[in-house]
């Protein structure tokens, strides 16, 4: 998946509909939260086991896929508006997470 090409497509989609004034970081982050809540709502009253099997039901899988896509699309637009290099941000965060959460019993390297 080419994230920059997808962000360009989303920019063009919004521009064609004159949505740019509304696509502020504040509004996009709020929309992202709403879509994430809609994703969580699918699983809200399921047991852990039910949630793990939910994608096996075609209709439920389609609902999950739609909400996952909505979350990703808003996240990409938010990153675009804030000039965030997604691959760079992810790589940096993985390093920070590895430092913050080392493998139990692992001996730190002396590099």
Backbone as JSON Lines, residues from 0, in Angstrom:
{"i":0,"aa":"X","n":[0.85,-1.18,0.0],"ca":[0.0,0.0,0.0],"c":[0.89,1.24,0.0]}
{"i":1,"aa":"X","n":[0.66,2.11,-0.93],"ca":[1.41,3.36,-1.03],"c":[0.66,4.43,-0.23]}
{"i":2,"aa":"X","n":[1.15,4.71,0.98],"ca":[0.45,5.64,1.87],"c":[0.38,7.04,1.3]}
{"i":3,"aa":"X","n":[1.47,7.5,0.67],"ca":[1.46,8.85,0.1],"c":[0.45,8.98,-1.04]}
{"i":4,"aa":"X","n":[0.35,7.95,-1.87],"ca":[-0.63,7.97,-2.96],"c":[-2.05,7.96,-2.39]}
{"i":5,"aa":"X","n":[-2.26,7.19,-1.34],"ca":[-3.57,7.15,-0.71],"c":[-3.9,8.51,-0.09]}
{"i":6,"aa":"X","n":[-2.94,9.14,0.55],"ca":[-3.17,10.47,1.11],"c":[-3.51,11.48,0.02]}
{"i":7,"aa":"X","n":[-2.84,11.38,-1.12],"ca":[-3.14,12.26,-2.26],"c":[-4.57,12.03,-2.74]}
{"i":8,"aa":"X","n":[-4.97,10.77,-2.85],"ca":[-6.34,10.44,-3.26],"c":[-7.35,11.02,-2.28]}
{"i":9,"aa":"X","n":[-7.06,10.91,-0.99],"ca":[-7.96,11.46,0.02],"c":[-8.02,12.98,-0.05]}
{"i":10,"aa":"X","n":[-6.88,13.62,-0.29],"ca":[-6.84,15.08,-0.47],"c":[-7.72,15.5,-1.63]}
{"i":11,"aa":"X","n":[-7.59,14.78,-2.75],"ca":[-8.37,15.1,-3.95],"c":[-9.86,14.84,-3.72]}
{"i":12,"aa":"X","n":[-10.18,13.77,-3.03],"ca":[-11.57,13.44,-2.7],"c":[-12.19,14.57,-1.88]}
{"i":13,"aa":"X","n":[-11.48,15.04,-0.87],"ca":[-11.98,16.12,-0.02],"c":[-12.09,17.43,-0.81]}
{"i":14,"aa":"X","n":[-11.1,17.71,-1.64],"ca":[-11.11,18.96,-2.41],"c":[-12.28,19.0,-3.38]}
{"i":15,"aa":"X","n":[-12.56,17.88,-4.01],"ca":[-13.67,17.82,-4.97],"c":[-15.0,18.11,-4.31]}
{"i":16,"aa":"X","n":[-15.08,17.88,-3.01],"ca":[-16.32,18.1,-2.26],"c":[-16.26,19.37,-1.42]}
{"i":17,"aa":"X","n":[-15.17,20.11,-1.56],"ca":[-14.96,21.37,-0.81],"c":[-14.97,21.15,0.7]}
{"i":18,"aa":"X","n":[-14.36,20.05,1.13],"ca":[-14.32,19.71,2.54],"c":[-13.07,20.23,3.25]}
{"i":19,"aa":"X","n":[-12.13,20.82,2.52],"ca":[-10.86,21.22,3.14],"c":[-11.03,22.1,4.38]}
{"i":20,"aa":"X","n":[-11.98,23.05,4.4],"ca":[-12.11,23.88,5.61],"c":[-12.46,23.07,6.86]}
{"i":21,"aa":"X","n":[-13.05,21.9,6.65],"ca":[-13.48,21.08,7.77],"c":[-12.43,20.04,8.17]}
{"i":22,"aa":"X","n":[-11.46,19.82,7.31],"ca":[-10.45,18.79,7.57],"c":[-9.26,19.38,8.32]}
{"i":23,"aa":"X","n":[-9.56,19.86,9.52],"ca":[-8.53,20.37,10.43],"c":[-8.07,19.23,11.32]}
{"i":24,"aa":"X","n":[-6.88,19.36,11.91],"ca":[-6.45,18.3,12.84],"c":[-7.47,18.03,13.95]}
{"i":25,"aa":"X","n":[-8.09,19.07,14.46],"ca":[-9.1,18.89,15.52],"c":[-10.27,18.06,15.02]}
{"i":26,"aa":"X","n":[-10.81,18.42,13.88],"ca":[-11.97,17.7,13.35],"c":[-11.62,16.29,12.91]}
{"i":27,"aa":"X","n":[-10.46,16.12,12.3],"ca":[-10.06,14.79,11.85],"c":[-9.79,13.86,13.03]}
{"i":28,"aa":"X","n":[-9.17,14.4,14.09],"ca":[-8.92,13.55,15.26],"c":[-10.22,13.18,15.95]}
{"i":29,"aa":"X","n":[-11.18,14.09,15.95],"ca":[-12.49,13.78,16.52],"c":[-13.2,12.72,15.68]}
{"i":30,"aa":"X","n":[-13.16,12.86,14.36],"ca":[-13.77,11.87,13.48],"c":[-13.1,10.51,13.65]}
{"i":31,"aa":"X","n":[-11.79,10.52,13.84],"ca":[-11.06,9.27,14.07],"c":[-11.56,8.59,15.34]}
{"i":32,"aa":"X","n":[-11.77,9.36,16.39],"ca":[-12.3,8.79,17.64],"c":[-13.69,8.21,17.45]}
{"i":33,"aa":"X","n":[-14.53,8.89,16.69],"ca":[-15.89,8.41,16.45],"c":[-15.84,7.08,15.7]}
{"i":34,"aa":"X","n":[-14.99,7.0,14.68],"ca":[-14.89,5.76,13.91],"c":[-14.29,4.63,14.76]}
{"i":35,"aa":"X","n":[-13.32,4.95,15.59],"ca":[-12.76,3.93,16.49],"c":[-13.82,3.44,17.46]}
{"i":36,"aa":"X","n":[-14.68,4.34,17.9],"ca":[-15.78,3.95,18.8],"c":[-16.77,3.05,18.06]}
{"i":37,"aa":"X","n":[-17.01,3.33,16.79],"ca":[-17.91,2.47,16.01],"c":[-17.3,1.08,15.85]}
{"i":38,"aa":"X","n":[-16.0,1.0,15.7],"ca":[-15.32,-0.29,15.63],"c":[-15.46,-1.02,16.97]}
{"i":39,"aa":"X","n":[-15.23,-0.3,18.06],"ca":[-15.36,-0.91,19.39],"c":[-16.78,-1.37,19.67]}
{"i":40,"aa":"X","n":[-17.75,-0.63,19.14],"ca":[-19.15,-0.97,19.36],"c":[-19.5,-2.36,18.8]}
{"i":41,"aa":"X","n":[-18.86,-2.74,17.72],"ca":[-19.1,-4.06,17.15],"c":[-18.81,-5.16,18.17]}
{"i":42,"aa":"X","n":[-17.76,-4.97,18.95],"ca":[-17.3,-5.99,19.9],"c":[-17.79,-5.76,21.32]}
{"i":43,"aa":"X","n":[-18.47,-4.66,21.55],"ca":[-18.79,-4.18,22.9],"c":[-19.33,-5.25,23.85]}
{"i":44,"aa":"X","n":[-20.29,-6.01,23.46],"ca":[-20.92,-6.94,24.39],"c":[-20.54,-8.39,24.12]}
{"i":45,"aa":"X","n":[-19.5,-8.59,23.35],"ca":[-19.02,-9.95,23.08],"c":[-18.07,-10.39,24.17]}
{"i":46,"aa":"X","n":[-18.02,-11.69,24.38],"ca":[-16.96,-12.23,25.24],"c":[-15.65,-12.17,24.45]}
{"i":47,"aa":"X","n":[-14.55,-12.41,25.13],"ca":[-13.26,-12.42,24.45],"c":[-13.28,-13.46,23.33]}
{"i":48,"aa":"X","n":[-13.84,-14.61,23.59],"ca":[-13.89,-15.69,22.59],"c":[-14.78,-15.29,21.4]}
{"i":49,"aa":"X","n":[-15.91,-14.68,21.67],"ca":[-16.78,-14.24,20.59],"c":[-16.1,-13.2,19.71]}
{"i":50,"aa":"X","n":[-15.36,-12.3,20.34],"ca":[-14.68,-11.26,19.56],"c":[-13.59,-11.86,18.67]}
{"i":51,"aa":"X","n":[-12.94,-12.92,19.15],"ca":[-11.9,-13.57,18.36],"c":[-12.47,-14.3,17.15]}
{"i":52,"aa":"X","n":[-13.74,-14.71,17.24],"ca":[-14.37,-15.45,16.15],"c":[-15.28,-14.57,15.29]}
{"i":53,"aa":"X","n":[-15.47,-13.33,15.65],"ca":[-16.43,-12.46,14.96],"c":[-16.17,-12.36,13.46]}
{"i":54,"aa":"X","n":[-14.92,-12.32,13.09],"ca":[-14.58,-12.17,11.67],"c":[-14.93,-13.39,10.83]}
{"i":55,"aa":"X","n":[-15.28,-14.5,11.47],"ca":[-15.66,-15.71,10.73],"c":[-17.07,-15.62,10.15]}
{"i":56,"aa":"X","n":[-17.86,-14.68,10.67],"ca":[-19.2,-14.44,10.14],"c":[-19.08,-13.37,9.05]}
{"i":57,"aa":"X","n":[-19.42,-13.68,7.81],"ca":[-19.18,-12.75,6.7],"c":[-19.76,-11.35,6.9]}
{"i":58,"aa":"X","n":[-20.97,-11.24,7.4],"ca":[-21.57,-9.92,7.61],"c":[-20.81,-9.13,8.66]}
{"i":59,"aa":"X","n":[-20.44,-9.8,9.74],"ca":[-19.69,-9.15,10.82],"c":[-18.31,-8.74,10.31]}
{"i":60,"aa":"X","n":[-17.68,-9.61,9.53],"ca":[-16.36,-9.28,8.98],"c":[-16.44,-8.04,8.09]}
{"i":61,"aa":"X","n":[-17.49,-7.92,7.31],"ca":[-17.67,-6.75,6.45],"c":[-17.83,-5.48,7.3]}
{"i":62,"aa":"X","n":[-18.58,-5.58,8.39],"ca":[-18.73,-4.42,9.29],"c":[-17.39,-4.03,9.9]}
{"i":63,"aa":"X","n":[-16.64,-5.01,10.36],"ca":[-15.33,-4.75,10.95],"c":[-14.42,-4.1,9.91]}
{"i":64,"aa":"X","n":[-14.42,-4.64,8.7],"ca":[-13.57,-4.1,7.63],"c":[-13.92,-2.65,7.32]}
{"i":65,"aa":"X","n":[-15.21,-2.33,7.26],"ca":[-15.62,-0.94,6.99],"c":[-15.11,0.01,8.07]}
{"i":66,"aa":"X","n":[-15.24,-0.39,9.32],"ca":[-14.81,0.49,10.42],"c":[-13.28,0.59,10.48]}
{"i":67,"aa":"X","n":[-12.58,-0.51,10.24],"ca":[-11.12,-0.45,10.19],"c":[-10.68,0.5,9.09]}
{"i":68,"aa":"X","n":[-11.33,0.42,7.93],"ca":[-11.0,1.31,6.82],"c":[-11.26,2.77,7.2]}
{"i":69,"aa":"X","n":[-12.4,3.03,7.83],"ca":[-12.71,4.41,8.25],"c":[-11.64,4.95,9.21]}
{"i":70,"aa":"X","n":[-11.23,4.13,10.17],"ca":[-10.2,4.55,11.12],"c":[-8.9,4.87,10.38]}
{"i":71,"aa":"X","n":[-8.5,3.98,9.49],"ca":[-7.26,4.2,8.75],"c":[-7.33,5.45,7.87]}
{"i":72,"aa":"X","n":[-8.45,5.64,7.2],"ca":[-8.57,6.81,6.32],"c":[-8.5,8.12,7.1]}
{"i":73,"aa":"X","n":[-9.16,8.18,8.24],"ca":[-9.07,9.41,9.04],"c":[-7.67,9.59,9.61]}
{"i":74,"aa":"X","n":[-7.03,8.5,10.01],"ca":[-5.67,8.59,10.53],"c":[-4.71,9.1,9.45]}
{"i":75,"aa":"X","n":[-4.85,8.59,8.24],"ca":[-4.01,9.06,7.13],"c":[-4.22,10.54,6.85]}
{"i":76,"aa":"X","n":[-5.47,10.98,6.9],"ca":[-5.76,12.39,6.66],"c":[-5.19,13.27,7.77]}
{"i":77,"aa":"X","n":[-5.3,12.8,9.0],"ca":[-4.75,13.55,10.13],"c":[-3.23,13.66,10.01]}
{"i":78,"aa":"X","n":[-2.59,12.57,9.69],"ca":[-1.13,12.59,9.51],"c":[-0.74,13.52,8.37]}
{"i":79,"aa":"X","n":[-1.51,13.51,7.31],"ca":[-1.25,14.38,6.17],"c":[-1.37,15.85,6.57]}
{"i":80,"aa":"X","n":[-2.41,16.19,7.29],"ca":[-2.62,17.57,7.73],"c":[-1.52,18.05,8.67]}
{"i":81,"aa":"X","n":[-0.94,17.12,9.43],"ca":[0.1,17.47,10.41],"c":[1.51,17.21,9.89]}
{"i":82,"aa":"X","n":[1.63,16.88,8.6],"ca":[2.92,16.63,7.96],"c":[3.73,15.57,8.71]}
{"i":83,"aa":"X","n":[3.05,14.49,9.08],"ca":[3.7,13.37,9.78],"c":[4.14,12.34,8.75]}
{"i":84,"aa":"X","n":[5.41,11.98,8.78],"ca":[5.94,10.9,7.95],"c":[5.58,9.61,8.67]}
{"i":85,"aa":"X","n":[4.55,8.92,8.19],"ca":[4.04,7.75,8.89],"c":[5.09,6.65,9.04]}
{"i":86,"aa":"X","n":[5.77,6.23,7.96],"ca":[6.8,5.19,8.15],"c":[7.88,5.6,9.15]}
{"i":87,"aa":"X","n":[8.3,6.85,9.1],"ca":[9.31,7.33,10.05],"c":[8.79,7.36,11.47]}
{"i":88,"aa":"X","n":[7.55,7.8,11.64],"ca":[6.95,7.85,12.98],"c":[6.8,6.44,13.55]}
{"i":89,"aa":"X","n":[6.37,5.5,12.71],"ca":[6.19,4.12,13.16],"c":[7.54,3.51,13.54]}
{"i":90,"aa":"X","n":[8.54,3.72,12.71],"ca":[9.88,3.17,13.0],"c":[10.42,3.73,14.31]}
{"i":91,"aa":"X","n":[10.27,5.02,14.49],"ca":[10.73,5.65,15.73],"c":[9.98,5.14,16.95]}
{"i":92,"aa":"X","n":[8.69,4.96,16.8],"ca":[7.88,4.49,17.93],"c":[8.21,3.04,18.28]}
{"i":93,"aa":"X","n":[8.51,2.22,17.29],"ca":[8.89,0.83,17.58],"c":[10.18,0.78,18.39]}
{"i":94,"aa":"X","n":[11.12,1.67,18.08],"ca":[12.36,1.74,18.85],"c":[12.05,2.16,20.29]}
{"i":95,"aa":"X","n":[11.24,3.2,20.44],"ca":[10.87,3.67,21.78],"c":[10.17,2.56,22.57]}
{"i":96,"aa":"X","n":[9.26,1.83,21.91],"ca":[8.54,0.75,22.59],"c":[9.48,-0.37,23.02]}
{"i":97,"aa":"X","n":[10.46,-0.68,22.19],"ca":[11.42,-1.74,22.53],"c":[12.24,-1.35,23.75]}
{"i":98,"aa":"X","n":[12.57,-0.08,23.86],"ca":[13.33,0.41,25.02],"c":[12.43,0.41,26.27]}
{"i":99,"aa":"X","n":[11.21,0.88,26.09],"ca":[10.27,0.99,27.22],"c":[9.81,-0.38,27.71]}
{"i":100,"aa":"X","n":[9.69,-1.34,26.78],"ca":[9.18,-2.67,27.11],"c":[10.17,-3.73,26.63]}
{"i":101,"aa":"X","n":[11.3,-3.89,27.33],"ca":[12.29,-4.88,26.88],"c":[11.76,-6.3,27.07]}
{"i":102,"aa":"X","n":[12.35,-7.21,26.32],"ca":[12.0,-8.62,26.44],"c":[12.4,-9.09,27.84]}
{"i":103,"aa":"X","n":[11.48,-9.7,28.59],"ca":[11.83,-10.16,29.94],"c":[13.04,-11.11,29.91]}
{"i":104,"aa":"X","n":[13.99,-10.85,30.77],"ca":[15.18,-11.69,30.88],"c":[16.26,-11.42,29.86]}
{"i":105,"aa":"X","n":[15.98,-10.51,28.92],"ca":[16.99,-10.2,27.89],"c":[18.08,-9.34,28.51]}
{"i":106,"aa":"X","n":[19.3,-9.58,28.08],"ca":[20.43,-8.78,28.54],"c":[20.6,-7.62,27.56]}
{"i":107,"aa":"X","n":[20.58,-6.38,28.07],"ca":[20.75,-5.23,27.16],"c":[22.09,-5.29,26.45]}
{"i":108,"aa":"X","n":[22.1,-4.94,25.18],"ca":[23.36,-4.94,24.43],"c":[24.21,-3.74,24.87]}
{"i":109,"aa":"X","n":[25.49,-3.89,24.77],"ca":[26.42,-2.82,25.14],"c":[26.84,-1.99,23.94]}
{"i":110,"aa":"X","n":[26.23,-2.3,22.74],"ca":[26.4,-1.57,21.51],"c":[27.67,-0.95,21.33]}
